Amino acid sequence: MFGLIIGIDKYKSDNIRNLRDCKGDTHDMVDCLSYKYHIRPSHFLYLADERATHSAIINAFQHHLIENNSIEYGDAIVIFYTGHGGRAVAPKGWIAGDHNVKTLCPHDEPTVGHDGKKFFGIPDRMIGGLLRMLSHTKGNNIVCVV
């Protein structure tokens, strides 16, 4: 079993209310998987607070899960996220029922892109695309807890 465990209590922006016990929930999850089920802690990448930036979360999906040669096709994969969720206006051309997309809020939200524009959160479609890539390369034995 392998996994990506993310917990964000503290946000960089003063406009996002800090949370309590998200990191505690992630520690409980890692402890459960490590001690109760004897999964090696090295099989999990843990990102918390300032380490859980937009780019770090995307890179973790890509490098720790999708491109990880230690994960064989069909191995169990757990993705666990505790933190704020949000909504952002759907980019032009995206079909969205209420003209919004749902997002996971990384520590550094809002993030400034290469073009200098601010963008908010990690859109549900990006997470969906990453999960499709992951299931294509590693199989569909994936559990997401958000």
N, CA, C and O atoms as a GROMACS GRO file, in nm:
protein
  584
    1MET      N    1   0.084  -0.117   0.000
    1MET     CA    2   0.000   0.000   0.000
    1MET      C    3   0.089   0.124   0.000
    1MET      O    4   0.192   0.130   0.068
    2PHE      N    5   0.047   0.222  -0.077
    2PHE     CA    6   0.118   0.349  -0.087
    2PHE      C    7   0.016   0.462  -0.070
    2PHE      O    8  -0.104   0.440  -0.087
    3GLY      N    9   0.064   0.580  -0.039
    3GLY     CA   10  -0.033   0.687  -0.024
    3GLY      C   11   0.025   0.826  -0.022
    3GLY      O   12   0.146   0.847  -0.006
    4LEU      N   13  -0.065   0.920  -0.038
    4LEU     CA   14  -0.038   1.062  -0.028
    4LEU      C   15  -0.130   1.116   0.081
    4LEU      O   16  -0.252   1.109   0.068
    5ILE      N   17  -0.071   1.169   0.187
    5ILE     CA   18  -0.146   1.215   0.303
    5ILE      C   19  -0.122   1.366   0.317
    5ILE      O   20  -0.008   1.410   0.331
    6ILE      N   21  -0.230   1.444   0.313
    6ILE     CA   22  -0.220   1.590   0.314
    6ILE      C   23  -0.308   1.645   0.425
    6ILE      O   24  -0.426   1.611   0.434
    7GLY      N   25  -0.251   1.730   0.510
    7GLY     CA   26  -0.329   1.795   0.616
    7GLY      C   27  -0.287   1.940   0.630
    7GLY      O   28  -0.169   1.970   0.649
    8ILE      N   29  -0.383   2.030   0.620
    8ILE     CA   30  -0.351   2.172   0.626
    8ILE      C   31  -0.436   2.239   0.734
    8ILE      O   32  -0.558   2.249   0.722
    9ASP      N   33  -0.368   2.285   0.838
    9ASP     CA   34  -0.432   2.365   0.943
    9ASP      C   35  -0.408   2.514   0.921
    9ASP      O   36  -0.496   2.596   0.945
   10LYS      N   37  -0.288   2.547   0.875
   10LYS     CA   38  -0.248   2.688   0.863
   10LYS      C   39  -0.233   2.726   0.715
   10LYS      O   40  -0.167   2.657   0.637
   11TYR      N   41  -0.296   2.836   0.680
   11TYR     CA   42  -0.294   2.887   0.544
   11TYR      C   43  -0.214   3.016   0.538
   11TYR      O   44  -0.215   3.096   0.632
   12LYS      N   45  -0.145   3.036   0.427
   12LYS     CA   46  -0.060   3.153   0.407
   12LYS      C   47  -0.143   3.282   0.403
   12LYS      O   48  -0.102   3.384   0.457
   13SER      N   49  -0.258   3.276   0.338
   13SER     CA   50  -0.342   3.394   0.320
   13SER      C   51  -0.419   3.428   0.447
   13SER      O   52  -0.473   3.340   0.514
   14ASP      N   53  -0.423   3.556   0.478
   14ASP     CA   54  -0.506   3.602   0.591
   14ASP      C   55  -0.654   3.592   0.559
   14ASP      O   56  -0.738   3.603   0.649
   15ASN      N   57  -0.688   3.572   0.432
   15ASN     CA   58  -0.828   3.564   0.390
   15ASN      C   59  -0.886   3.422   0.406
   15ASN      O   60  -1.004   3.401   0.382
   16ILE      N   61  -0.802   3.327   0.445
   16ILE     CA   62  -0.849   3.189   0.464
   16ILE      C   63  -0.834   3.156   0.613
   16ILE      O   64  -0.724   3.163   0.669
   17ARG      N   65  -0.944   3.119   0.673
   17ARG     CA   66  -0.944   3.087   0.816
   17ARG      C   67  -0.862   2.961   0.841
   17ARG      O   68  -0.880   2.860   0.772
   18ASN      N   69  -0.773   2.967   0.938
   18ASN     CA   70  -0.696   2.849   0.977
   18ASN      C   71  -0.790   2.747   1.041
   18ASN      O   72  -0.895   2.781   1.095
   19LEU      N   73  -0.749   2.621   1.036
   19LEU     CA   74  -0.827   2.511   1.090
   19LEU      C   75  -0.754   2.448   1.208
   19LEU      O   76  -0.640   2.483   1.238
   20ARG      N   77  -0.822   2.356   1.276
   20ARG     CA   78  -0.760   2.282   1.386
   20ARG      C   79  -0.779   2.132   1.360
   20ARG      O   80  -0.885   2.089   1.315
   21ASP      N   81  -0.677   2.057   1.390
   21ASP     CA   82  -0.681   1.910   1.390
   21ASP      C   83  -0.678   1.842   1.254
   21ASP      O   84  -0.692   1.720   1.248
   22CYS      N   85  -0.660   1.917   1.145
   22CYS     CA   86  -0.642   1.850   1.015
   22CYS      C   87  -0.512   1.770   1.018
   22CYS      O   88  -0.508   1.655   0.975
   23LYS      N   89  -0.406   1.832   1.069
   23LYS     CA   90  -0.279   1.759   1.080
   23LYS      C   91  -0.293   1.643   1.177
   23LYS      O   92  -0.234   1.537   1.156
   24GLY      N   93  -0.370   1.661   1.282
   24GLY     CA   94  -0.395   1.552   1.376
   24GLY      C   95  -0.464   1.435   1.309
   24GLY      O   96  -0.431   1.319   1.334
   25ASP      N   97  -0.561   1.465   1.222
   25ASP     CA   98  -0.630   1.359   1.148
   25ASP      C   99  -0.532   1.283   1.058
   25ASP      O  100  -0.541   1.161   1.046
   26THR      N  101  -0.440   1.356   0.995
   26THR     CA  102  -0.344   1.288   0.907
   26THR      C  103  -0.248   1.202   0.989
   26THR      O  104  -0.211   1.093   0.946
   27HIS      N  105  -0.207   1.251   1.106
   27HIS     CA  106  -0.120   1.169   1.192
   27HIS      C  107  -0.193   1.042   1.235
   27HIS      O  108  -0.133   0.935   1.238
   28ASP      N  109  -0.322   1.054   1.268
   28ASP     CA  110  -0.400   0.937   1.306
   28ASP      C  111  -0.408   0.836   1.190
   28ASP      O  112  -0.399   0.716   1.211
   29MET      N  113  -0.425   0.887   1.069
   29MET     CA  114  -0.433   0.799   0.952
   29MET      C  115  -0.300   0.726   0.931
   29MET      O  116  -0.298   0.605   0.910
   30VAL      N  117  -0.189   0.800   0.936
   30VAL     CA  118  -0.057   0.738   0.919
   30VAL      C  119  -0.032   0.636   1.030
   30VAL      O  120   0.018   0.527   1.004
   31ASP      N  121  -0.066   0.672   1.156
   31ASP     CA  122  -0.048   0.578   1.267
   31ASP      C  123  -0.130   0.451   1.246
   31ASP      O  124  -0.080   0.341   1.269
   32CYS      N  125  -0.253   0.467   1.204
   32CYS     CA  126  -0.339   0.350   1.180
   32CYS      C  127  -0.279   0.260   1.073
   32CYS      O  128  -0.269   0.138   1.092
   33LEU      N  129  -0.240   0.319   0.962
   33LEU     CA  130  -0.186   0.239   0.853
   33LEU      C  131  -0.051   0.177   0.890
   33LEU      O  132  -0.020   0.065   0.851
   34SER      N  133   0.030   0.252   0.965
   34SER     CA  134   0.163   0.203   1.003
   34SER      C  135   0.158   0.096   1.110
   34SER      O  136   0.218  -0.010   1.096
   35TYR      N  137   0.086   0.125   1.218
   35TYR     CA  138   0.090   0.036   1.334
   35TYR      C  139  -0.014  -0.076   1.327
   35TYR      O  140   0.017  -0.191   1.359
   36LYS      N  141  -0.134  -0.044   1.285
   36LYS     CA  142  -0.238  -0.146   1.282
   36LYS      C  143  -0.221  -0.239   1.162
   36LYS      O  144  -0.240  -0.360   1.174
   37TYR      N  145  -0.186  -0.180   1.046
   37TYR     CA  146  -0.178  -0.260   0.924
   37TYR      C  147  -0.035  -0.286   0.879
   37TYR      O  148  -0.013  -0.349   0.775
   38HIS      N  149   0.062  -0.237   0.956
   38HIS     CA  150   0.205  -0.264   0.932
   38HIS      C  151   0.252  -0.218   0.794
   38HIS      O  152   0.334  -0.285   0.730
   39ILE      N  153   0.201  -0.104   0.748
   39ILE     CA  154   0.245  -0.046   0.622
   39ILE      C  155   0.367   0.041   0.653
   39ILE      O  156   0.366   0.118   0.749
   40ARG      N  157   0.469   0.030   0.572
   40ARG     CA  158   0.591   0.108   0.593
   40ARG      C  159   0.562   0.257   0.581
   40ARG      O  160   0.502   0.300   0.482
   41PRO      N  161   0.605   0.337   0.679
   41PRO     CA  162   0.585   0.482   0.668
   41PRO      C  163   0.650   0.541   0.543
   41PRO      O  164   0.604   0.644   0.493
   42SER      N  165   0.755   0.478   0.493
   42SER     CA  166   0.822   0.529   0.373
   42SER      C  167   0.734   0.517   0.248
   42SER      O  168   0.763   0.578   0.146
   43HIS      N  169   0.627   0.439   0.256
   43HIS     CA  170   0.536   0.425   0.143
   43HIS      C  171   0.437   0.541   0.132
   43HIS      O  172   0.363   0.551   0.035
   44PHE      N  173   0.438   0.627   0.232
   44PHE     CA  174   0.347   0.740   0.234
   44PHE      C  175   0.424   0.870   0.228
   44PHE      O  176   0.526   0.887   0.295
   45LEU      N  177   0.376   0.961   0.147
   45LEU     CA  178   0.430   1.096   0.144
   45LEU      C  179   0.333   1.182   0.223
   45LEU      O  180   0.213   1.184   0.194
   46TYR      N  181   0.385   1.253   0.321
   46TYR     CA  182   0.305   1.335   0.411
   46TYR      C  183   0.337   1.481   0.386
   46TYR      O  184   0.451   1.524   0.399
   47LEU      N  185   0.235   1.558   0.349
   47LEU     CA  186   0.249   1.702   0.327
   47LEU      C  187   0.158   1.774   0.425
   47LEU      O  188   0.038   1.745   0.433
   48ALA      N  189   0.215   1.868   0.500
   48ALA     CA  190   0.134   1.943   0.597
   48ALA      C  191   0.170   2.091   0.591
   48ALA      O  192   0.285   2.128   0.564
   49ASP      N  193   0.070   2.172   0.616
   49ASP     CA  194   0.083   2.317   0.623
   49ASP      C  195   0.170   2.372   0.511
   49ASP      O  196   0.136   2.354   0.394
   50GLU      N  197   0.281   2.440   0.543
   50GLU     CA  198   0.360   2.509   0.440
   50GLU      C  199   0.422   2.414   0.338
   50GLU      O  200   0.465   2.459   0.231
   51ARG      N  201   0.429   2.286   0.366
   51ARG     CA  202   0.479   2.188   0.269
   51ARG      C  203   0.370   2.146   0.169
   51ARG      O  204   0.399   2.084   0.067
   52ALA      N  205   0.244   2.180   0.200
   52ALA     CA  206   0.131   2.139   0.116
   52ALA      C  207   0.091   2.252   0.020
   52ALA      O  208  -0.023   2.298   0.021
   53THR      N  209   0.187   2.295  -0.060
   53THR     CA  210   0.160   2.400  -0.159
   53THR      C  211   0.095   2.340  -0.282
   53THR      O  212   0.091   2.218  -0.299
   54HIS      N  213   0.045   2.426  -0.367
   54HIS     CA  214  -0.016   2.382  -0.492
   54HIS      C  215   0.080   2.294  -0.571
   54HIS      O  216   0.045   2.183  -0.611
   55SER      N  217   0.201   2.343  -0.594
   55SER     CA  218   0.298   2.267  -0.674
   55SER      C  219   0.342   2.140  -0.603
   55SER      O  220   0.365   2.038  -0.669
   56ALA      N  221   0.356   2.143  -0.471
   56ALA     CA  222   0.398   2.022  -0.398
   56ALA      C  223   0.292   1.912  -0.408
   56ALA      O  224   0.326   1.794  -0.420
   57ILE      N  225   0.166   1.950  -0.402
   57ILE     CA  226   0.058   1.850  -0.411
   57ILE      C  227   0.055   1.787  -0.550
   57ILE      O  228   0.045   1.666  -0.563
   58ILE      N  229   0.063   1.870  -0.654
   58ILE     CA  230   0.063   1.819  -0.791
   58ILE      C  231   0.187   1.732  -0.814
   58ILE      O  232   0.177   1.624  -0.872
   59ASN      N  233   0.304   1.779  -0.770
   59ASN     CA  234   0.428   1.701  -0.785
   59ASN      C  235   0.420   1.568  -0.710
   59ASN      O  236   0.472   1.467  -0.757
   60ALA      N  237   0.356   1.568  -0.594
   60ALA     CA  238   0.343   1.444  -0.517
   60ALA      C  239   0.258   1.341  -0.593
   60ALA      O  240   0.293   1.223  -0.597
   61PHE      N  241   0.149   1.386  -0.651
   61PHE     CA  242   0.069   1.295  -0.735
   61PHE      C  243   0.156   1.237  -0.845
   61PHE      O  244   0.158   1.116  -0.868
   62GLN      N  245   0.229   1.326  -0.913
   62GLN     CA  246   0.307   1.285  -1.029
   62GLN      C  247   0.424   1.193  -0.991
   62GLN      O  248   0.438   1.084  -1.046
   63HIS      N  249   0.507   1.238  -0.898
   63HIS     CA  250   0.632   1.167  -0.869
   63HIS      C  251   0.618   1.057  -0.764
   63HIS      O  252   0.676   0.950  -0.779
   64HIS      N  253   0.541   1.082  -0.657
   64HIS     CA  254   0.530   0.981  -0.551
   64HIS      C  255   0.433   0.869  -0.588
   64HIS      O  256   0.447   0.756  -0.541
   65LEU      N  257   0.335   0.902  -0.672
   65LEU     CA  258   0.236   0.800  -0.707
   65LEU      C  259   0.246   0.755  -0.853
   65LEU      O  260   0.280   0.639  -0.878
   66ILE      N  261   0.219   0.842  -0.947
   66ILE     CA  262   0.210   0.802  -1.088
   66ILE      C  263   0.342   0.746  -1.141
   66ILE      O  264   0.342   0.643  -1.208
   67GLU      N  265   0.454   0.811  -1.113
   67GLU     CA  266   0.584   0.769  -1.167
   67GLU      C  267   0.665   0.682  -1.072
   67GLU      O  268   0.782   0.653  -1.100
   68ASN      N  269   0.608   0.640  -0.961
   68ASN     CA  270   0.679   0.562  -0.860
   68ASN      C  271   0.694   0.417  -0.906
   68ASN      O  272   0.596   0.344  -0.914
   69ASN      N  273   0.817   0.376  -0.937
   69ASN     CA  274   0.844   0.241  -0.984
   69ASN      C  275   0.823   0.134  -0.877
   69ASN      O  276   0.815   0.016  -0.909
   70SER      N  277   0.816   0.175  -0.750
   70SER     CA  278   0.792   0.078  -0.642
   70SER      C  279   0.646   0.036  -0.636
   70SER      O  280   0.614  -0.069  -0.580
   71ILE      N  281   0.557   0.117  -0.694
   71ILE     CA  282   0.415   0.082  -0.694
   71ILE      C  283   0.388  -0.005  -0.816
   71ILE      O  284   0.409   0.036  -0.930
   72GLU      N  285   0.341  -0.126  -0.790
   72GLU     CA  286   0.307  -0.217  -0.898
   72GLU      C  287   0.160  -0.202  -0.934
   72GLU      O  288   0.079  -0.160  -0.851
   73TYR      N  289   0.127  -0.238  -1.055
   73TYR     CA  290  -0.011  -0.231  -1.102
   73TYR      C  291  -0.099  -0.313  -1.008
   73TYR      O  292  -0.074  -0.432  -0.986
   74GLY      N  293  -0.202  -0.251  -0.954
   74GLY     CA  294  -0.294  -0.320  -0.863
   74GLY      C  295  -0.266  -0.298  -0.716
   74GLY      O  296  -0.350  -0.332  -0.633
   75ASP      N  297  -0.148  -0.241  -0.681
   75ASP     CA  298  -0.121  -0.211  -0.540
   75ASP      C  299  -0.225  -0.112  -0.488
   75ASP      O  300  -0.275  -0.028  -0.563
   76ALA      N  301  -0.257  -0.123  -0.362
   76ALA     CA  302  -0.352  -0.030  -0.300
   76ALA      C  303  -0.288   0.107  -0.283
   76ALA      O  304  -0.171   0.118  -0.246
   77ILE      N  305  -0.366   0.211  -0.311
   77ILE     CA  306  -0.320   0.349  -0.299
   77ILE      C  307  -0.426   0.427  -0.222
   77ILE      O  308  -0.545   0.418  -0.252
   78VAL      N  309  -0.382   0.504  -0.123
   78VAL     CA  310  -0.470   0.586  -0.042
   78VAL      C  311  -0.430   0.732  -0.060
   78VAL      O  312  -0.313   0.768  -0.050
   79ILE      N  313  -0.530   0.815  -0.088
   79ILE     CA  314  -0.509   0.960  -0.093
   79ILE      C  315  -0.601   1.019   0.012
   79ILE      O  316  -0.722   1.000   0.008
   80PHE      N  317  -0.542   1.091   0.107
   80PHE     CA  318  -0.615   1.143   0.223
   80PHE      C  319  -0.590   1.293   0.232
   80PHE      O  320  -0.475   1.335   0.246
   81TYR      N  321  -0.695   1.373   0.224
   81TYR     CA  322  -0.682   1.519   0.230
   81TYR      C  323  -0.771   1.576   0.339
   81TYR      O  324  -0.891   1.548   0.343
   82THR      N  325  -0.712   1.655   0.426
   82THR     CA  326  -0.790   1.731   0.523
   82THR      C  327  -0.746   1.876   0.514
   82THR      O  328  -0.628   1.907   0.524
   83GLY      N  329  -0.842   1.962   0.495
   83GLY     CA  330  -0.816   2.104   0.479
   83GLY      C  331  -0.939   2.167   0.417
   83GLY      O  332  -1.043   2.103   0.401
   84HIS      N  333  -0.926   2.294   0.381
   84HIS     CA  334  -1.038   2.363   0.319
   84HIS      C  335  -1.062   2.316   0.177
   84HIS      O  336  -0.969   2.280   0.106
   85GLY      N  337  -1.186   2.318   0.138
   85GLY     CA  338  -1.226   2.307   0.000
   85GLY      C  339  -1.280   2.442  -0.042
   85GLY      O  340  -1.310   2.526   0.043
   86GLY      N  341  -1.293   2.463  -0.169
   86GLY     CA  342  -1.342   2.592  -0.215
   86GLY      C  343  -1.415   2.580  -0.347
   86GLY      O  344  -1.440   2.471  -0.398
   87ARG      N  345  -1.448   2.697  -0.399
   87ARG     CA  346  -1.511   2.707  -0.530
   87ARG      C  347  -1.445   2.821  -0.603
   87ARG      O  348  -1.406   2.922  -0.542
   88ALA      N  349  -1.431   2.806  -0.733
   88ALA     CA  350  -1.373   2.912  -0.815
   88ALA      C  351  -1.455   2.921  -0.943
   88ALA      O  352  -1.516   2.823  -0.987
   89VAL      N  353  -1.454   3.037  -1.002
   89VAL     CA  354  -1.525   3.056  -1.129
   89VAL      C  355  -1.460   2.966  -1.233
   89VAL      O  356  -1.338   2.963  -1.248
   90ALA      N  357  -1.543   2.892  -1.305
   90ALA     CA  358  -1.493   2.801  -1.408
   90ALA      C  359  -1.426   2.881  -1.519
   90ALA      O  360  -1.480   2.982  -1.564
   91PRO      N  361  -1.309   2.837  -1.564
   91PRO     CA  362  -1.243   2.905  -1.676
   91PRO      C  363  -1.332   2.903  -1.800
   91PRO      O  364  -1.418   2.816  -1.815
   92LYS      N  365  -1.310   2.998  -1.886
   92LYS     CA  366  -1.388   3.008  -2.009
   92LYS      C  367  -1.379   2.876  -2.087
   92LYS      O  368  -1.270   2.822  -2.107
   93GLY      N  369  -1.494   2.827  -2.130
   93GLY     CA  370  -1.498   2.702  -2.206
   93GLY      C  371  -1.526   2.579  -2.122
   93GLY      O  372  -1.557   2.474  -2.177
   94TRP      N  373  -1.514   2.590  -1.989
   94TRP     CA  374  -1.544   2.476  -1.903
   94TRP      C  375  -1.693   2.472  -1.879
   94TRP      O  376  -1.756   2.575  -1.854
   95ILE      N  377  -1.751   2.355  -1.885
   95ILE     CA  378  -1.893   2.338  -1.855
   95ILE      C  379  -1.905   2.311  -1.706
   95ILE      O  380  -1.849   2.215  -1.654
   96ALA      N  381  -1.978   2.399  -1.638
   96ALA     CA  382  -2.000   2.384  -1.495
   96ALA      C  383  -2.142   2.430  -1.464
   96ALA      O  384  -2.183   2.539  -1.503
   97GLY      N  385  -2.216   2.345  -1.395
   97GLY     CA  386  -2.356   2.372  -1.370
   97GLY      C  387  -2.384   2.508  -1.309
   97GLY      O  388  -2.476   2.577  -1.353
   98ASP      N  389  -2.309   2.547  -1.210
   98ASP     CA  390  -2.330   2.676  -1.146
   98ASP      C  391  -2.220   2.776  -1.182
   98ASP      O  392  -2.200   2.875  -1.112
   99HIS      N  393  -2.149   2.749  -1.291
   99HIS     CA  394  -2.038   2.832  -1.340
   99HIS      C  395  -1.919   2.833  -1.244
   99HIS      O  396  -1.834   2.922  -1.251
  100ASN      N  397  -1.914   2.735  -1.155
  100ASN     CA  398  -1.803   2.722  -1.060
  100ASN      C  399  -1.747   2.581  -1.066
  100ASN      O  400  -1.816   2.486  -1.102
  101VAL      N  401  -1.620   2.570  -1.029
  101VAL     CA  402  -1.558   2.439  -1.010
  101VAL      C  403  -1.525   2.425  -0.862
  101VAL      O  404  -1.499   2.524  -0.794
  102LYS      N  405  -1.526   2.304  -0.814
  102LYS     CA  406  -1.488   2.277  -0.676
  102LYS      C  407  -1.337   2.262  -0.671
  102LYS      O  408  -1.275   2.215  -0.767
  103THR      N  409  -1.278   2.302  -0.559
  103THR     CA  410  -1.132   2.298  -0.547
  103THR      C  411  -1.088   2.244  -0.411
  103THR      O  412  -1.164   2.248  -0.314
  104LEU      N  413  -0.965   2.193  -0.407
  104LEU     CA  414  -0.895   2.171  -0.281
  104LEU      C  415  -0.808   2.294  -0.261
  104LEU      O  416  -0.747   2.344  -0.356
  105CYS      N  417  -0.801   2.343  -0.138
  105CYS     CA  418  -0.725   2.465  -0.110
  105CYS      C  419  -0.587   2.431  -0.056
  105CYS      O  420  -0.575   2.383   0.056
  106PRO      N  421  -0.483   2.456  -0.135
  106PRO     CA  422  -0.347   2.433  -0.085
  106PRO      C  423  -0.307   2.543   0.012
  106PRO      O  424  -0.374   2.646   0.021
  107HIS      N  425  -0.199   2.522   0.083
  107HIS     CA  426  -0.149   2.618   0.182
  107HIS      C  427  -0.128   2.756   0.121
  107HIS      O  428  -0.157   2.857   0.185
  108ASP      N  429  -0.079   2.763  -0.003
  108ASP     CA  430  -0.040   2.890  -0.063
  108ASP      C  431  -0.147   2.952  -0.152
  108ASP      O  432  -0.115   3.032  -0.240
  109GLU      N  433  -0.273   2.915  -0.132
  109GLU     CA  434  -0.380   2.975  -0.212
  109GLU      C  435  -0.397   3.121  -0.175
  109GLU      O  436  -0.390   3.151  -0.056
  110PRO      N  437  -0.420   3.212  -0.266
  110PRO     CA  438  -0.415   3.194  -0.410
  110PRO      C  439  -0.271   3.182  -0.459
  110PRO      O  440  -0.179   3.236  -0.397
  111THR      N  441  -0.254   3.112  -0.569
  111THR     CA  442  -0.123   3.091  -0.629
  111THR      C  443  -0.112   3.177  -0.754
  111THR      O  444  -0.209   3.197  -0.826
  112VAL      N  445   0.008   3.228  -0.778
  112VAL     CA  446   0.032   3.308  -0.898
  112VAL      C  447   0.095   3.219  -1.003
  112VAL      O  448   0.197   3.156  -0.979
  113GLY      N  449   0.033   3.215  -1.122
  113GLY     CA  450   0.081   3.132  -1.231
  113GLY      C  451   0.198   3.196  -1.304
  113GLY      O  452   0.237   3.309  -1.274
  114HIS      N  453   0.252   3.124  -1.400
  114HIS     CA  454   0.364   3.174  -1.481
  114HIS      C  455   0.328   3.301  -1.556
  114HIS      O  456   0.414   3.382  -1.588
  115ASP      N  457   0.199   3.318  -1.584
  115ASP     CA  458   0.153   3.436  -1.656
  115ASP      C  459   0.126   3.555  -1.565
  115ASP      O  460   0.084   3.661  -1.611
  116GLY      N  461   0.150   3.537  -1.434
  116GLY     CA  462   0.129   3.645  -1.338
  116GLY      C  463  -0.012   3.654  -1.285
  116GLY      O  464  -0.040   3.737  -1.198
  117LYS      N  465  -0.104   3.571  -1.335
  117LYS     CA  466  -0.242   3.574  -1.289
  117LYS      C  467  -0.259   3.484  -1.167
  117LYS      O  468  -0.195   3.379  -1.155
  118LYS      N  469  -0.346   3.528  -1.076
  118LYS     CA  470  -0.378   3.446  -0.959
  118LYS      C  471  -0.476   3.337  -0.998
  118LYS      O  472  -0.566   3.358  -1.080
  119PHE      N  473  -0.456   3.218  -0.939
  119PHE     CA  474  -0.558   3.115  -0.953
  119PHE      C  475  -0.582   3.053  -0.818
  119PHE      O  476  -0.495   3.053  -0.731
  120PHE      N  477  -0.701   3.001  -0.801
  120PHE     CA  478  -0.747   2.959  -0.670
  120PHE      C  479  -0.767   2.808  -0.665
  120PHE      O  480  -0.846   2.752  -0.741
  121GLY      N  481  -0.695   2.744  -0.574
  121GLY     CA  482  -0.716   2.603  -0.547
  121GLY      C  483  -0.671   2.509  -0.658
  121GLY      O  484  -0.620   2.550  -0.762
  122ILE      N  485  -0.693   2.382  -0.630
  122ILE     CA  486  -0.666   2.276  -0.727
  122ILE      C  487  -0.803   2.226  -0.773
  122ILE      O  488  -0.874   2.162  -0.696
  123PRO      N  489  -0.840   2.256  -0.898
  123PRO     CA  490  -0.974   2.223  -0.945
  123PRO      C  491  -1.004   2.074  -0.943
  123PRO      O  492  -0.916   1.990  -0.959
  124ASP      N  493  -1.132   2.043  -0.922
  124ASP     CA  494  -1.176   1.904  -0.922
  124ASP      C  495  -1.139   1.834  -1.052
  124ASP      O  496  -1.112   1.714  -1.052
  125ARG      N  497  -1.138   1.906  -1.162
  125ARG     CA  498  -1.102   1.844  -1.290
  125ARG      C  499  -0.954   1.807  -1.296
  125ARG      O  500  -0.918   1.707  -1.358
  126MET      N  501  -0.870   1.886  -1.231
  126MET     CA  502  -0.728   1.852  -1.228
  126MET      C  503  -0.708   1.727  -1.142
  126MET      O  504  -0.632   1.637  -1.179
  127ILE      N  505  -0.775   1.722  -1.028
  127ILE     CA  506  -0.767   1.603  -0.943
  127ILE      C  507  -0.820   1.482  -1.021
  127ILE      O  508  -0.760   1.374  -1.016
  128GLY      N  509  -0.930   1.499  -1.091
  128GLY     CA  510  -0.985   1.390  -1.173
  128GLY      C  511  -0.887   1.342  -1.278
  128GLY      O  512  -0.872   1.222  -1.299
  129GLY      N  513  -0.819   1.436  -1.344
  129GLY     CA  514  -0.720   1.399  -1.446
  129GLY      C  515  -0.603   1.324  -1.385
  129GLY      O  516  -0.554   1.227  -1.443
  130LEU      N  517  -0.557   1.370  -1.268
  130LEU     CA  518  -0.446   1.301  -1.201
  130LEU      C  519  -0.488   1.160  -1.159
  130LEU      O  520  -0.410   1.065  -1.170
  131LEU      N  521  -0.611   1.146  -1.111
  131LEU     CA  522  -0.660   1.014  -1.072
  131LEU      C  523  -0.674   0.921  -1.193
  131LEU      O  524  -0.647   0.802  -1.183
  132ARG      N  525  -0.716   0.976  -1.307
  132ARG     CA  526  -0.723   0.895  -1.430
  132ARG      C  527  -0.584   0.847  -1.471
  132ARG      O  528  -0.566   0.731  -1.506
  133MET      N  529  -0.486   0.937  -1.467
  133MET     CA  530  -0.348   0.898  -1.501
  133MET      C  531  -0.298   0.792  -1.403
  133MET      O  532  -0.235   0.694  -1.444
  134LEU      N  533  -0.327   0.811  -1.274
  134LEU     CA  534  -0.283   0.716  -1.172
  134LEU      C  535  -0.348   0.580  -1.195
  134LEU      O  536  -0.279   0.478  -1.188
  135SER      N  537  -0.477   0.577  -1.220
  135SER     CA  538  -0.544   0.448  -1.241
  135SER      C  539  -0.498   0.381  -1.370
  135SER      O  540  -0.493   0.258  -1.378
  136HIS      N  541  -0.464   0.460  -1.470
  136HIS     CA  542  -0.414   0.404  -1.596
  136HIS      C  543  -0.277   0.338  -1.576
  136HIS      O  544  -0.251   0.231  -1.632
  137THR      N  545  -0.191   0.401  -1.496
  137THR     CA  546  -0.056   0.347  -1.478
  137THR      C  547  -0.044   0.246  -1.364
  137THR      O  548   0.040   0.156  -1.369
  138LYS      N  549  -0.129   0.259  -1.259
  138LYS     CA  550  -0.114   0.175  -1.140
  138LYS      C  551  -0.236   0.090  -1.107
  138LYS      O  552  -0.233   0.014  -1.010
  139GLY      N  553  -0.342   0.102  -1.185
  139GLY     CA  554  -0.462   0.024  -1.158
  139GLY      C  555  -0.563   0.107  -1.079
  139GLY      O  556  -0.536   0.220  -1.039
  140ASN      N  557  -0.679   0.049  -1.058
  140ASN     CA  558  -0.787   0.125  -0.996
  140ASN      C  559  -0.812   0.089  -0.850
  140ASN      O  560  -0.924   0.108  -0.801
  141ASN      N  561  -0.713   0.038  -0.781
  141ASN     CA  562  -0.724   0.005  -0.640
  141ASN      C  563  -0.686   0.130  -0.559
  141ASN      O  564  -0.586   0.132  -0.488
  142ILE      N  565  -0.770   0.234  -0.572
  142ILE     CA  566  -0.741   0.366  -0.517
  142ILE      C  567  -0.856   0.408  -0.426
  142ILE      O  568  -0.973   0.395  -0.463
  143VAL      N  569  -0.823   0.458  -0.309
  143VAL     CA  570  -0.923   0.514  -0.217
  143VAL      C  571  -0.886   0.659  -0.192
  143VAL      O  572  -0.772   0.690  -0.156
  144CYS      N  573  -0.984   0.748  -0.211
  144CYS     CA  574  -0.963   0.891  -0.180
  144CYS      C  575  -1.055   0.930  -0.066
  144CYS      O  576  -1.175   0.904  -0.070
  145VAL      N  577  -0.998   0.991   0.035
  145VAL     CA  578  -1.076   1.042   0.148
  145VAL      C  579  -1.048   1.192   0.152
  145VAL      O  580  -0.936   1.235   0.176
  146VAL      N  581  -1.154   1.271   0.129
  146VAL     CA  582  -1.140   1.416   0.126
  146VAL      C  583  -1.235   1.475   0.227
  146VAL      O  584  -1.241   1.597   0.243
   0.00000   0.00000   0.00000
